[in-house]
Amino acid sequence: MNGRRNALRSLGAVALASLLGISGAAAQSGNPIKVGMTLALTGAGAPAGKMIQAAIEIWRDDVNAKGGMLGRPVEVIVYDDQSNPANVPNLYTKLISVDKADLLLGPYGTNYVAPVMPTIIQNKKLLISYTAIGINDQYKYDKYFSMVPVGSDGVNGFSRGFFEMAAKQNPKPQTVAIIAADAEFAQGAAQGAREELKKHGFKLIFDKSYPPNTTDFTPVMRAVQAANADIVYAGAYPPDSVGLVRAANEIGLNPKMFGGALIGQLVTPIKAQLGAVQNGLVIAESFVPSPKLNFPGLDDLMKRYQAKAGELKTDQIGFAFVPFGYTNGQILDQAVTATKSLDQDVLAKYIHSHSFKTVVGELSFGADGEWAKPRMVLTQFQNIEPNNVEQFKSGAKQPILWPPELASGTMIYPYAEARKKP
């Protein structure tokens, strides 16, 4: 009799342990909640797109390990838009009409988000994009949110600190040259720069665009050099950034200050490849490694991402985009959990009226769907060594210059001084 009782107790203990072990999975009953998006997984935008995909998949695994959302597992659907804006609207139509995605994120970047907005609005869907600038200036859509810290500065967020810092240098520079791709993001950044430079009395003496398919940037930068401006401000996505910086180095461009919205310089393999050629560049960034930006959960996320980066063949460090990819998932999870709803209007109202604790800090959104409080930073490449990925892990070789409350270093000025080899 005692043996039977012991056996029953053992079976009960095993059953209880099994139930505890599968509690997360057991909670996930019914159809999955589908989170759909397109990302640039090939083409010019792929370095960022692959980081975001890795981040959202880590978030998916984390949320499913906790039981999913609303007791249902989360499924992530990602389509490659091939870095072609023309592909994006049809892919989101497929996500909405064929895949029946419950929630939508993405795409990555202004050039890809802008063309999909009519589709999103027509279908009355909620959308949280990745690092797109000024999208809602035109649409005023109440269910659109942007995961990028430009806030109310909009496109000016990429140049506000740049020209504010330039104005404080001694001797103060006087003239500005702007060069930008003839594409949505770069043109937005250039327009912001035109507005910001006027606030400090700078004179714009060169303002040109180049076709997005440009491959030889030497003539472009020779024209900039001929203008002989004190400040050169550029707006470009990754391939252009590389071309502009290489060409500037080859022709010996030597303004007092050079940089801007050079998105290629956010990508670690590009940084490592260009090496010391980047010394002196001052660029705008959304997120960087810094003790002052080390929020709860960030270290754990970045360690897990970096451990998988080699296998995934993505950026080895990932600070520029991985935290934002994960944060978008956190916002969805917190909003869905709090409202117990997948209704797009209910979720949009909640996101507008609440703050969210995330790996990039506590944040909230304004009426336009942008961050309520801007937090762009300016960094400068200093004493960069060739072919060294590890040097970019701590942020020491790319200190924050602006805003003052986040600064971790001071600007080396003029540009020629920073260009000296370490």
Disulfide bonds with the S-S distance in Angstrom:
none
